[in-house]
Amino acid sequence: EAGVAQSPRYKIIEKRQSVAFWCNPISGHATLYWYQQILGQGPKLLIQFQNNGVVDDSQLPKDRFSAERLKGVDSTLKIQPAKLEDSAVYLCASSQATGYYGYTFGSGTRLTVV
Amino acid sequence: AQSVSQHNHHVILSEAASLELGCNYSYGGTVNLFWYVQYPGQHLQLLLKYFSGDPLVKGIKGFEAEFIKSKFSFNLRKPSVQWSDTAEYFCAVNRGGATNKLIFGTGTLLAVQP
């Protein structure tokens, strides 16, 4: 089974620039998550989609972050404008509806804002 | 605040030593519990999970964890660690239902010395 695909693997941008990350979940997984993992911390959920609808975006900084999941398959997370504190690894994960069979994580995108 | 706590941030062991990593959560009601491992440069991988049934759960690579409901704990154990177990370990909880997001602890960095 193919895993969760993410791109790019690495990105370096200057503060106030914009950046976008892409995720393609495992085929058939209805639920898609974006997590932010700051160095030394556990992953923090930014947004959860069920098919193409948002289930939870309570921790998404909506003034600068946006995400969409068109057609209920792949997803894009955007930051505009970026701040230094956005430097982190952005993880995408997917699961079947209840998570019972586990959550599969992608390799992440490491963002450095300078 | 509701949270997942991992008490040990850094653990250093010699090969063949026994391992126990603590995890406590503060949610009431039904929870599903997970341990994930992140090897250097790799993505998060599921070690084991508990949804119901026998509170002693066996996972991959010789790891096990015990769910103690009265203590709100789900500690990870391994009787004899190997150098290849060097990694970061994350405890995570989901509460089931419609919002089945994973909430992570801060992680424990394990270094096994040969």
Interface residues (C-beta under 8 A of the other chain):
Chain A: G3 T31 Y33 Y35 G40 Q41 G42 P43 K44 L45 Q48 Q50 V55 D56 L91 A93 S95 A97 T98 G99 Y100 G102 Y103 F105 G106 S107 G108
Chain B: V4 Q6 N32 F34 Y36 Q42 H43 L44 Q45 L46 K49 F51 F90 A92 N94 G96 A98 T99 N100 K101 L102 I103 F104 G105 T106 G107
